[in-house]
Amino acid sequence: MRLLLLDKPTKEVLKHMRESFTIVKANPDIIYTQLTPVTCDVPVFCPCTGVNHVHSPYIVHLYDKEWLFDNIWATAEHTWSLLLALVKNLDNHMFVVHTERDSTTPMSKDLHGRRMLIVGYGRVGRQVARYAHAFGMTVDTIEKGFNPELIADKLNRADVVSFHIPLDGNEELLHGRWFSQMQKGTIVLNTSRSGIMNERSVKGWCKHLTFGLDTVEGYSDDVIQELCDNKSFITPHVGGYSDKSREATDMWILERMLEYKRRHG
């Protein structure tokens, strides 16, 4: 069976792919991609949760019901990394390591005793909650029913709001009605997909709130600049991009590819 690799998998998985498939540059029977967009009429195997960049009648990806989300620790840990970077002012402190602390040095905040609201209480949300409890935080959760008016009290009381919801069915779910319920200075975390937030609302509220975002995919340059100017912390969608999670997701996708080969090869 002929396989086209649009992106390179991990070293061990690539070795197995070469042993099991004929790697080609054109006319494939199946395609492997991570983030490279593809439109085709052959099966596509993608070790990602969001596949809006893939257009094929047959797609296997990480929302398959069999997937156990072995990479939840990577995303949950990255959520916490964003939070710590914001409350401890790590981006500011890194520039003053060769000087003495003075009255202009930004003061950090403690997490102990503060309140976190987790919106989307799946596997990632539960792991983030465990970390929050370990830091001595109070945790509120919303598992479903994402109506900002109905949860206004929880939004208003939260010091940190962390979103862990899928993009599918929740496009631009988060907008001004959500942000207006939050107190000034509330930290808003998103390690899901940028598309769950309305871009113009993010720009309009970034002076009132503090954003920690793992992805700004599709955002215009002026919105990104506005976020940076207002002390937001942004990373390029690397929440699940760790050694263990990449190996686990690629290996799971390889197993699905081999199953397909046994059935159709």
N, C-alpha and C positions, 0 to 999 in steps of 0.2 A: 504494500500500500504506500502511495506517494504522499509525503508530508512536506508542506511548506512552512518554514519557520519565519514569521514576521518579526519575532523578538527572540532573544536567546534565553532559554530556561537555565536553571542552575546546573552546575557542572555534572553532577551525578545523574540528573534526569536527562540531560543532553546525551550522555553516554548510552543510557537505555533506549532513548529515541533512535539513535543511530543504529543500534543493534536490532531494533524491531521494525523500523520503517526505512523507506528509501527517501532520503532528503533531496528535494527538488527545488528549483527556482521558479518553475512555472507549471501549469496544468496539474495541480495537486488533487488528491482525493479528499484530503482533510487539511485544515490550517490550524496552526497554533499562533496565538497572539496574546500579548499582555495589554499594552496601551495603544499599539499601532492600529488606526482605523482600518476597517476592511468591509467591503461589500462584495458578496459572492453568492453562489448557489450550491456550495459544498459545505459540509459540517465544519464548524469553528469551535475550537476548544480554548477557553480563556480562563486563567487563574485569577480572575477579578470578581468583585461583587457586582459592580455596575458595568453593563455591557451596551450602553447607548452608543458606543463607537463601533459596534459590530452589527452588521446587517446580513443575516443569513436565515434561511428557513429552519436550520438546525444548529442550536447553540447550546453548549455545555459550559456552565460557569459556576461560581461558588454559591449561588443561591439554590442550587440543586438540593432537594430535600435530604439527600444522603450526606451532604457535607456537614462535618462536625465542628467547623469553625475553630480549627486548631490554632489559628493566628489571632484569636481574640486578645491574647496577652500583649502582642505587639501593638495593636491599636489602642488598647486600654492604657498601656504604659506610655504611649505617645500622647494620649490625652492628658495624662498626668504631667508629662514633660512640658507641654504647653502651659498648663496651669502653674507649675512651679516657676517657669521662666517669667510669667507675668507677675505673680505675687512677690517673687524675690528680686524682681528688676534685673534679671541676669544680663539682658542685652545692654543695660546702662552700666552695670558694674564692670563689665569686661573692658570698658574703655578707661577705667580709672585705677587699674591695678598698680600703676606705678606712681600714684599720688596718695596723699593722706586723705582720709575721710574728713569732710568739712560740712558746713551747713547746706551746701548745694547737693550733697550726696543723697540720692533718693532713698527714702525709707521703705523697707519691705513690709509685707503683711504676714501675719500668722494665719494658717488654715484652721488650727485647732479652735473649736467652738463656733466656727462659721457653718453656714447652711448651704448644701448643694442640692440642686434640683436636677434629676436625670430624666430626660425626655426620650423615651424609647428604652424600655427595660428588658432588652433581650440579653444575649450572652455577653456582649461587650458592655452594655450598661450595668449588668450585675457585677462584672469584674471591676469597673470603675467605682461602683458603690463600695466594694470591699476595700479598695485603696482609701476611699474617703473615710470610712469607719476607722481604718488604721491610723489616719491622721487626726482622729478625734472630731470629725465633722458630723453634723446632723444631716441625714439624707432624706429627701422627699423624692418620690418617683411618679412618673406618669407612663403607664404601659400602653394605653390607647385612648382614643377620644381627644385628639389634638385640637381642641377649641380654646383659644387664648382667653375668651371671656369666662369660660367655665373653670379655668385654672388660674384666674388672675391673682388669687390670694397666694398661691404657691410661687408664682412668678415674682410677685412683689416682695416676698420675704426672703428670696434666695440671694445669696452673695455670689454664687456661681451657678450657671445654667449650662448643662452639657447635653448636646443632642446626639442621639445614636439611633437614627431612623433611616430606612432605605430611601433611595431616590424614587424608585418606581411608585407612582401614586401620590408622592409628596412633593412634586415639583413646586418650588417657590412657596412652600407651606409657611415659611417663617418670614414675616413682613412687619410693617410698622405696628400692627395691632398686638403682636407679641412683644416687641421691644418697648412699646409705650407702657406696658404693665410692669416693667422692671425698674428698680431703683437706679439712680445715677451711680456709675462706677461698677455696676454688676459685670462680672466676667462671663462672657458668652463663648463657649467652646463648641467647635464643630469638626469632628474627625470622620464624618460620614462623606457626603458629597457636597460640593459648592452649590449644586442646583437646588438643594432644599431651602436655600435662603434667597430672598429677593434682593438682587444686586443693588438696586437704587435705595432700598430700605437700609441695607448695611451701610452704604455711604452716608445716608442721612442721619444715622444713629451712632456712628463711630466716635463722635465727640462726647456723647452721653454715656456710652457703654465701652467696655474693653473687650476686644475680640481676640480669641486664639483660634486660628483657622488652619487646618491641615491642607486645605485646598482652596484655591481661588480660580479654579479652571473656568474659563469663559468670562471672567470679570474683565472689564475694560481697564486700561492703564490708569485712568484718572481715579477709579475706585480703589485700585491697589495703592496708588500714591496717597490717597486720603487715609486709608487704613494705616499705612506706614507713618504718616505724619502725626497720627493720633495714638501712637504707642501700642498698636496691635502687634501680635506676634504671628507670623505666617510661615508655614512650611509647605513644600511642593508635593503634597499628597504622598507622604512617605510613612504614614501611620502603620501600615501593615508590611512595610518594606524592611524586614529584618531577616537575619540569616535563617533562623528556625522556621519562621512563617513562610518564607519563600520556598524553602525545601519542602515543607508540608503541603503547600498549595500546588506546587508543580508536580509533586509525586501523586497527589490525588487526581489531578488532571491527566497525568500519564496513565493511571489505572483506568480512567474512563476511556481514553483513547484506545488502549489495548482491548477493552471490552467491545468497543465499536469494531475494531479490526476482526475480532473473533466472530462477530455476528455478520459482518459484511465483507470481510477481506477474502 
